[in-house]
Amino acid sequence: MSHLSGKTIAFLVAAEGIERVELTDPWQAVTDAGATPVLLSPEEGEVQTFDHLDKAETRPVDKTVKSASVDDYDALVLPGGVANPDALRTDDDAVGFVRDFVASGKPVAAICHAPWTLIEADVLKGRTLTSWPSLQTDLRNAGATWVDKEVVVDGNLITSRNPDDLPAFNSQLLESIAHGAAAQESSTPA
């Protein structure tokens, strides 16, 4: 299955606190679909994933977010974990990258606590999304409508609540990338 061949997907994470499965499952899904995942982070080196509160594997950073360009990617994935998006939202380069990515119209997929970074990027007014339940008030205060659903699509935003939603999240991510690619191809003059 390589229907996303030639597509490059950015995964943006902080140095630690990433919920492992929320990074590795979508990563594997885009890889299996033929796309190339790229791990972005504010700092070079490795990032530390977690299985809830226990340290799991480390992953090498491919590129710093400061040196990344939205133009080089077909979609953005924001994995959760509590500490990960909390750290990202204090990094100006990460917040700016997310803001620009949402404005680009390309798919942006955020799961669990990851919408905290979307809140900081100030891109949620009038949008409908889901997240880990504890973010409801934060999201409403940012001008969004929060719903309790497995996966929510609002324009180019794809959101899910937790690791149990990963099958639906991954499926929607792949569909949105393929749809975005088809839309871009159809608008290219022959």
N, C-alpha and C positions, 0 to 999 in steps of 0.2 A: 504494500500500500504506500504509494509515494505521490499522492495527489498534491502535496505541498512542496514538491521538489523546487529548489531555488529560493524558497522563502527563508527569512532569517527572523527569529523570534528572540526578543530581549527579555531576560528574567532579571528584575532589579531587586536586590536584597542588601541588607546591612551586613556588618561584619559578623554578627551573631544573633541568635534568637529566632532563626528561621525554622518554622515547622517543617521538618524534613520531607514528609510525604507531600506537602503542599508545593514543594519545589520539585521533587523527584518524579512524581506522577505526571504532572503536566509536561515536564521535560521529556519524559519517555514517550508520552503521547505525540508530541510534535516531532520527535526523532523518528518514531515509527511511521509517521505520516510523510516523512521525507524532508522535513524542514530542518534547519540548523539552529539549535538553541545557543545563546550567548549569555554568559553570566556577567552582569554588571553589578558593581558595588562602589561605594564612595572611596574605598581604599584598595590598593593592590594586595596581592597575597592570597590568603584562603579565607573562606567564611565557614562558620561553625553552625551546623544544623542541629536541631533538637527533636527528640521524640517527646513532646509535651515539655517537661522540665528537665529531662535527662539528655546530656550531650549525646549526639549521634555522630554521623560522619562529617568530615570537612570536605569542601569543594574548592577548586582553584578558581579565582576570579579571572575572567577573560579580558576584561577592559574596565577602566574606571568610568563611572557615569559622567564625570566631567569631560572626558575625551570622547564620549559617545554622541552620535547625531541621530535624531529621530528618523531622518531620511534613510538611514541604513537598515531599518527594521520594519517588518511587516505587521508586527503585533508586539504588545508588552504584557508580560505576566507579572503580577505582584503577589507572591506567596505571603502567607500569614505567619503566625507566631506572634506572641504579644510584644516581645522586645524588638523584633525586626522592624515593623512599620513605625513603632514609637521612635526608634533611632533614625529611620529614614526621614521622618517628617521634621527632624531638626537639621537636615543637611540641605542647604540651599540648592546645590547642583541636582540632587535627587528630586526635590520638589519641583524645580524648574523643568526637568526632563519629563516628569509625569504630567505637568501642566501642558507642556508643548505636545506631548503624545496624545493626550485627550483632545486637544485642539486640532490635531492632524486628521481626526476622523478615523484613524486606524484602530483596530480592536485593542481594548485595554481590559484585561481580565484580572480581577482582584478577589481573593478568597479570605474568609475568616476575619482577622483583624486588619488586613491590608487596606481597607477603605480609609483608615486613619491618614494614610499618605494622600489619598484623594481629597480628604477634608482639608489638609494643609495646603494642597494645590489650589483650593478654592474653585473646584470644577463641578460641584454637585447641586447647585441651585436648580430646582425644578426637575431633578432627575429622580428616578425610582430605582432602589437597589436593596440588596440584602447583605447580611454580614453575620458575624458572631453576635448573638443577641445583646451583649453588653454595650455595643456601639450604637444602639438605636437612638439614644438621646443625642449623642454627638452628631450623628448623621442628620437628624431632624434639625438640630441647631445650625447645621451647615446648609439648610435649605432643601434637603432631600426628603423623599418619602421612603420610609423603611417598610419592607414587607418580609414576612417569614415564608420564604419559598426556597426550594432546592437550588434553583438558578434563576436569575433575573437578567434580562437583556433590555437596556435602555439606550438606544442609539448604538454607539460604539463601546459602551460599558457592559461588561459581563461580570456578574458578582454571584458568589455562593457563600454559604454559611460556615461550613466546616469540612473536615476531611471525609465525612460520610457522603458529601455532595460531589466528591471528585469525579466519579464517572459522568455525571451530567455536566459538570463544569468543563471537563476535558472535551467532551463531545461538542458542547457549544463553542468552545474556543476554536476547535478545528473547523467547525462549520463557518464561524465568523471569519477566520483567516481565509478559507477557500472562497467565501462570498466576497470578501474585500478584494481578493485577487481577481476574481471574475469581474467585479465592477471596474477595477482598474484596467483590466485587459479590454473590456468592452468600450471604455472611454478613450482608448488609444487610437489615434487616427491610423487608417490602413495605408 
